[in-house]
Amino acid sequence: MKLGFLTACLPDRSLTEIAQWAAENGYEALEVAAWPALGDRPFTATHIDPGTLNPDEIGELFQRHGLALSSLAFYDNNLHPDPTERAAVNEHVLKLIDAAAALKVPTVGTFVGRDPGRSVAENLAEAEKVFAPLVDRAGEKGVKIVIENCVMEGWHPDGYPGNLAYSPELWEWMFDLGLYLNYDPSHLVWMGIDPIEALTPYVGRVAHAQAKDIQLFPEKRNRYGWPGRAVVREDPWDVGWWRYRVPGLGQVDWSAVVDTLYEGGFDGVLSVEHEDPVWGGTEEKIKTGLQVAHRTLRPLIVA
């Protein structure tokens, strides 16, 4: 197993700069943000653009710093209710599959997504049609599509799940389509799902894993309920009773997570996804957060 991080937390730095900093600070891999240029949209970055891809140059960069490129990351709504937006998202996934093959990257990460105006059953039926050509292309190219189990509550007008991959029930459904899991325990915690119990039967379908922690405030949940703020919710992502943290500053049992991954035969990359508001806002704080995560996780991973 290798320890890496998702580059989206440093959107203003080049991939060259990030790779150098990662190597100097003990990281072994990068999950590279590969969104199209979307302006100032949070949690996104464009560190690899499939339209201007130079595989030799990127390969040399990673080899020079002794890093693995674990995945191309484009977490967006493949079931977007607007047909034009949906087509653009689906097409970008296809481009990244081709790019991953050219770079010899094993996985491309995305979301299932959801049309919030339709039922879960209707969305799942539509997803079977949407993902068929994506899975076929990935199979032809020797790439795996990994779906993160993020809830994406901010995509739903009432804060309900906006990405239909938030529970083991839905993992089984997407595995049947030929998709794999980018396992992130933090989302399971606030959903009320034991992250170890959920992971154990499915380690064989985890092709990539993310490390993000979470801090709960049960006294606030007693006011808002599980879906979070309802009357005044200016930020769709502010549920009001929990927040993400870097590993080591929240409530995830990382020893148990890493042990379960090892016991199940996982030998891929555990990638820190930094969305901690305490250690965010400035580049200096973000890098400190990544260092905290490294100090937490590095002792758990066999060299």
C-alpha positions as CSV (number, residue, x, y, z in Angstrom):
1,M,0.0,0.0,0.0
2,K,1.2,3.5,-0.8
3,L,0.2,6.8,0.8
4,G,-0.9,9.7,-1.5
5,F,-3.2,12.7,-1.6
6,L,-5.7,14.2,-4.0
7,T,-4.2,17.3,-5.6
8,A,-7.5,19.3,-5.7
9,C,-6.7,20.8,-2.4
10,L,-3.9,22.9,-4.1
11,P,-5.7,24.2,-7.2
12,D,-3.4,27.1,-7.7
13,R,-0.2,25.1,-7.8
14,S,1.1,23.3,-10.9
15,L,1.4,19.5,-11.0
16,T,5.2,20.0,-11.1
17,E,5.2,22.0,-7.9
18,I,2.8,19.6,-6.1
19,A,4.9,16.5,-7.1
20,Q,8.0,18.1,-5.7
21,W,6.3,19.0,-2.4
22,A,4.7,15.6,-2.1
23,A,8.0,13.8,-2.5
24,E,9.8,16.1,-0.1
25,N,7.1,15.5,2.5
26,G,7.1,11.7,2.4
27,Y,4.2,11.0,0.1
28,E,4.5,8.2,-2.4
29,A,1.6,8.8,-4.8
30,L,-0.8,11.5,-6.2
31,E,-4.4,11.2,-7.1
32,V,-4.5,13.9,-9.8
33,A,-7.4,16.3,-10.2
34,A,-8.5,16.3,-13.8
35,W,-11.7,18.4,-13.9
36,P,-12.2,20.6,-17.0
37,A,-11.6,24.3,-16.2
38,L,-14.7,25.2,-14.2
39,G,-13.8,28.6,-12.8
40,D,-13.8,29.0,-9.1
41,R,-15.7,25.9,-8.2
42,P,-14.8,24.5,-4.8
43,F,-13.0,21.1,-4.4
44,T,-11.9,21.0,-8.1
45,A,-8.7,21.6,-10.0
46,T,-7.2,20.9,-13.5
47,H,-3.7,19.4,-12.9
48,I,-4.1,17.1,-15.9
49,D,-6.0,18.2,-19.0
50,P,-6.7,15.3,-21.4
51,G,-6.8,17.8,-24.3
52,T,-3.2,18.8,-23.9
53,L,-1.8,15.6,-22.4
54,N,1.9,14.8,-22.8
55,P,2.3,11.3,-21.3
56,D,6.1,11.3,-21.6
57,E,6.4,14.5,-19.7
58,I,4.1,13.5,-16.9
59,G,5.7,10.1,-16.7
60,E,9.1,11.6,-16.4
61,L,7.9,14.0,-13.7
62,F,6.5,11.2,-11.5
63,Q,9.6,9.0,-12.1
64,R,11.9,11.8,-11.2
65,H,10.2,12.3,-7.8
66,G,9.6,8.6,-7.2
67,L,5.8,8.9,-7.1
68,A,3.0,6.8,-8.4
69,L,0.1,8.4,-10.3
70,S,-2.8,6.5,-8.6
71,S,-5.9,7.9,-10.3
72,L,-7.3,10.7,-12.5
73,A,-10.0,12.4,-10.4
74,F,-13.2,13.9,-11.9
75,Y,-16.0,13.7,-9.4
76,D,-19.1,15.1,-11.1
77,N,-22.7,14.2,-11.7
78,N,-23.0,11.6,-14.5
79,L,-26.8,11.7,-14.1
80,H,-27.1,15.5,-14.2
81,P,-30.7,16.5,-14.9
82,D,-29.7,18.9,-17.7
83,P,-29.0,16.7,-20.8
84,T,-26.3,19.0,-22.1
85,E,-24.5,19.0,-18.8
86,R,-24.8,15.3,-18.4
87,A,-23.4,14.6,-21.9
88,A,-20.4,16.9,-21.1
89,V,-19.7,15.0,-17.9
90,N,-20.0,11.6,-19.6
91,E,-17.8,12.7,-22.4
92,H,-15.1,14.0,-20.0
93,V,-15.1,10.6,-18.2
94,L,-14.4,8.9,-21.6
95,K,-11.6,11.3,-22.3
96,L,-10.0,10.6,-18.9
97,I,-10.3,6.8,-19.5
98,D,-8.2,7.3,-22.7
99,A,-5.8,9.6,-20.8
100,A,-5.4,7.1,-18.0
101,A,-4.6,4.3,-20.5
102,A,-2.0,6.6,-22.2
103,L,-0.4,7.3,-18.8
104,K,-0.7,3.7,-17.5
105,V,-2.9,4.9,-14.6
106,P,-5.1,2.1,-13.2
107,T,-8.2,4.1,-12.3
108,V,-10.4,7.0,-13.2
109,G,-12.6,8.3,-10.3
110,T,-16.0,9.8,-10.6
111,F,-19.5,9.8,-9.1
112,V,-22.7,8.0,-10.2
113,G,-24.6,11.2,-9.4
114,R,-28.4,11.7,-9.4
115,D,-31.2,13.6,-11.0
116,P,-32.8,15.0,-7.8
117,G,-36.2,15.3,-9.5
118,R,-36.5,11.6,-10.0
119,S,-36.8,8.6,-7.7
120,V,-33.9,6.4,-6.7
121,A,-35.3,3.6,-8.8
122,E,-35.6,5.8,-11.8
123,N,-32.1,7.1,-11.4
124,L,-30.7,3.6,-11.1
125,A,-32.4,2.5,-14.3
126,E,-31.0,5.5,-16.1
127,A,-27.5,4.9,-14.7
128,E,-27.5,1.4,-16.2
129,K,-27.7,3.0,-19.6
130,V,-25.4,5.9,-18.9
131,F,-22.6,3.8,-17.5
132,A,-22.7,0.9,-20.0
133,P,-20.5,2.8,-22.6
134,L,-18.2,4.2,-20.0
135,V,-17.5,0.7,-18.5
136,D,-17.1,-0.8,-22.0
137,R,-14.5,1.9,-22.9
138,A,-12.7,1.4,-19.5
139,G,-12.6,-2.4,-20.1
140,E,-11.2,-1.9,-23.6
141,K,-8.4,0.3,-22.2
142,G,-7.6,-1.7,-19.2
143,V,-8.8,1.0,-16.8
144,K,-11.1,0.7,-13.8
145,I,-13.8,3.3,-13.1
146,V,-13.9,3.9,-9.3
147,I,-16.9,5.6,-7.6
148,E,-16.4,7.4,-4.4
149,N,-19.1,6.8,-1.8
150,C,-19.5,10.5,-1.1
151,V,-23.1,11.5,-0.3
152,M,-23.0,14.8,-2.2
153,E,-25.9,16.2,-0.2
154,G,-25.2,19.7,-1.6
155,W,-26.5,18.5,-5.0
156,H,-30.0,17.8,-3.6
157,P,-32.3,20.8,-2.8
158,D,-33.2,19.3,0.6
159,G,-29.8,17.9,1.5
160,Y,-30.6,14.3,0.8
161,P,-28.1,12.0,-1.1
162,G,-27.1,13.4,-4.4
163,N,-24.7,10.6,-5.4
164,L,-26.2,7.1,-5.4
165,A,-23.2,5.3,-4.0
166,Y,-23.6,6.1,-0.3
167,S,-24.3,2.7,1.1
168,P,-23.3,-1.0,0.7
169,E,-26.7,-1.7,-0.9
170,L,-25.8,0.7,-3.7
171,W,-22.2,-0.6,-3.9
172,E,-23.5,-4.0,-4.8
173,W,-25.7,-2.5,-7.5
174,M,-22.8,-0.6,-9.1
175,F,-20.5,-3.6,-8.9
176,D,-23.0,-5.4,-11.1
177,L,-22.4,-2.7,-13.7
178,G,-18.7,-3.3,-13.7
179,L,-17.8,-0.3,-11.5
180,Y,-15.4,-0.3,-8.5
181,L,-15.2,1.5,-5.2
182,N,-13.1,4.5,-4.2
183,Y,-13.7,3.8,-0.5
184,D,-13.9,6.8,1.9
185,P,-14.9,6.0,5.5
186,S,-15.8,9.6,6.5
187,H,-19.1,9.7,4.6
188,L,-20.2,6.4,6.2
189,V,-19.7,7.8,9.7
190,W,-22.3,10.6,9.4
191,M,-24.6,8.3,7.5
192,G,-24.7,6.1,10.6
193,I,-22.9,3.2,8.8
194,D,-20.0,1.5,10.6
195,P,-17.1,2.0,8.1
196,I,-15.3,-1.2,9.1
197,E,-18.4,-3.4,8.9
198,A,-19.3,-1.8,5.5
199,L,-15.8,-2.3,4.1
200,T,-15.0,-5.8,5.2
201,P,-17.1,-7.8,2.7
202,Y,-16.1,-5.6,-0.3
203,V,-12.3,-5.0,0.0
204,G,-11.9,-7.0,-3.2
205,R,-13.9,-4.4,-5.1
206,V,-11.9,-1.4,-3.7
207,A,-9.6,-0.3,-6.5
208,H,-8.6,2.9,-4.7
209,A,-9.1,4.4,-1.3
210,Q,-9.4,7.9,0.2
211,A,-8.4,9.1,3.6
212,K,-10.7,11.8,5.0
213,D,-11.7,12.1,8.6
214,I,-14.9,13.6,10.1
215,Q,-15.9,15.3,13.4
216,L,-19.6,15.0,14.6
217,F,-21.5,17.3,16.8
218,P,-24.4,15.2,18.1
219,E,-25.9,18.1,20.2
220,K,-26.4,20.0,16.9
221,R,-27.9,17.0,15.2
222,N,-30.5,17.0,18.0
223,R,-31.6,20.4,16.6
224,Y,-31.4,19.8,12.9
225,G,-31.9,16.1,12.5
226,W,-30.0,13.8,10.2
227,P,-30.4,15.8,6.9
228,G,-29.0,19.0,8.6
229,R,-30.0,22.6,8.4
230,A,-33.4,23.1,6.7
231,V,-34.8,26.6,7.3
232,V,-31.6,28.7,6.9
233,R,-29.0,26.9,4.8
234,E,-27.1,29.5,2.8
235,D,-24.3,27.1,1.9
236,P,-25.8,23.8,0.5
237,W,-22.8,21.9,2.0
238,D,-23.2,23.3,5.5
239,V,-25.3,20.6,7.2
240,G,-24.6,22.2,10.6
241,W,-23.7,19.1,12.7
242,W,-20.5,17.7,11.3
243,R,-17.4,18.7,9.4
244,Y,-14.6,17.0,7.6
245,R,-11.1,16.8,9.1
246,V,-7.7,15.5,8.0
247,P,-6.9,12.0,9.3
248,G,-6.0,12.0,13.0
249,L,-8.3,15.0,13.9
250,G,-11.6,13.3,13.6
251,Q,-13.4,10.1,14.7
252,V,-12.4,7.5,12.1
253,D,-10.4,4.6,13.5
254,W,-7.5,4.6,11.0
255,S,-5.8,1.6,12.5
256,A,-8.9,-0.5,11.9
257,V,-9.4,0.9,8.4
258,V,-5.8,0.2,7.2
259,D,-5.8,-3.2,8.9
260,T,-9.1,-4.2,7.2
261,L,-7.7,-3.1,3.8
262,Y,-4.5,-5.1,4.4
263,E,-6.4,-8.2,5.6
264,G,-8.7,-8.0,2.5
265,G,-5.7,-7.9,0.2
266,F,-5.8,-4.3,-0.9
267,D,-2.4,-3.2,-2.2
268,G,-3.3,0.1,-3.9
269,V,-3.1,3.7,-2.8
270,L,-4.6,5.3,0.2
271,S,-5.1,8.9,-0.9
272,V,-5.7,11.8,1.6
273,E,-8.6,14.0,0.5
274,H,-8.1,17.3,2.3
275,E,-11.3,19.2,2.9
276,D,-10.7,20.2,6.5
277,P,-12.0,23.7,7.1
278,V,-9.7,24.2,10.1
279,W,-6.6,23.4,8.1
280,G,-7.9,25.2,5.0
281,G,-8.1,28.7,3.5
282,T,-4.5,29.2,2.9
283,E,-1.8,27.2,1.2
284,E,0.3,27.1,4.3
285,K,-2.6,25.7,6.4
286,I,-3.5,23.1,3.7
287,K,0.1,21.8,3.6
288,T,0.1,21.6,7.4
289,G,-3.0,19.6,7.2
290,L,-1.4,17.2,4.7
291,Q,1.6,16.9,7.0
292,V,-0.8,16.0,10.0
293,A,-2.4,13.4,7.8
294,H,0.9,11.9,6.8
295,R,2.0,11.7,10.5
296,T,-1.2,9.9,11.3
297,L,-1.2,7.4,8.4
298,R,2.4,6.7,7.6
299,P,3.1,4.6,10.7
300,L,0.2,2.4,9.8
301,I,1.4,1.5,6.3
302,V,4.1,-1.2,5.8
303,A,7.1,0.3,4.1
